[in-house]
Amino acid sequence: MSQINFLEYINPILFPDFSDVSDEDDNELIILRVSNAPKRINLADLGYRTKTEYEGYENHFHVFDNVADNEMNAAAKITELISENLLNKLHKNYPSRRFVLYIDINFENSIIIRFHQLWPNEERFYDVEAMREEGFNIREIVW
C-alpha cells in the first residue's frame, strides 16, 4: 500500500468523526464514522444482544496488519498516539459519557483499536483478564 493510500485508509481514525445512532429504546449509540451510518436501528434485527456488542463491533479499526517484528514497537507507539487522540475527541464531543478503548495486538501481528461506551448493567466487550490468560496482548483504557 502506498503512503498516500495508507493515509486515506487511516484518515477516519486519525481525524475521527462520529455518528449518533438511536436504538429501539432511544439510547444514543456512538459510532465511528467511516461511512454513512443509519440514524435508527433495532439491535435484535441486526443480530446484536446489547448496545455494547453493537458499538464494540462497529467501532473497531485495523490500524496496522501484518506488522513485521522489527516494526512492532514503532507501530504500537503510533497506535497509542492515535488512541489518545480518539479518546480526546470522544471526551470533547461527549463529555458526560464514559468509554472504554482497547488496543489489541493479535497473533497475526495486527493492531486493532476498538471502543464502546460503558453502559449500565452491560458487560464490557472484552474480558481483558481472560484474554491475557489466553496469551492475547491487549490493553484497556477507561475514560
C-alpha positions, 0 to 999 in steps of 0.5 A: 500500500502506498503512503498516500493510500495508507493515509486515506485508509487511516484518515477516519481514525486519525481525524475521527468523526462520529455518528449518533445512532438511536436504538429501539429504546432511544439510547444514543449509540456512538459510532465511528464514522467511516461511512454513512451510518443509519440514524435508527436501528433495532439491535435484535434485527441486526443480530446484536444482544446489547448496545455494547456488542453493537458499538464494540463491533462497529467501532473497531479499526485495523490500524496496522496488519501484518506488522513485521517484528522489527516494526512492532514497537514503532507501530504500537507507539503510533497506535497509542498516539492515535488512541489518545487522540480518539479518546480526546475527541470522544471526551470533547464531543461527549463529555458526560459519557464514559468509554472504554478503548482497547488496543489489541495486538493479535497473533497475526501481528495486527493492531486493532483499536476498538471502543464502546461506551460503558453502559449500565448493567452491560458487560464490557466487550472484552474480558481483558483478564481472560484474554491475557490468560489466553496469551492475547496482548491487549490493553484497556483504557477507561475514560 
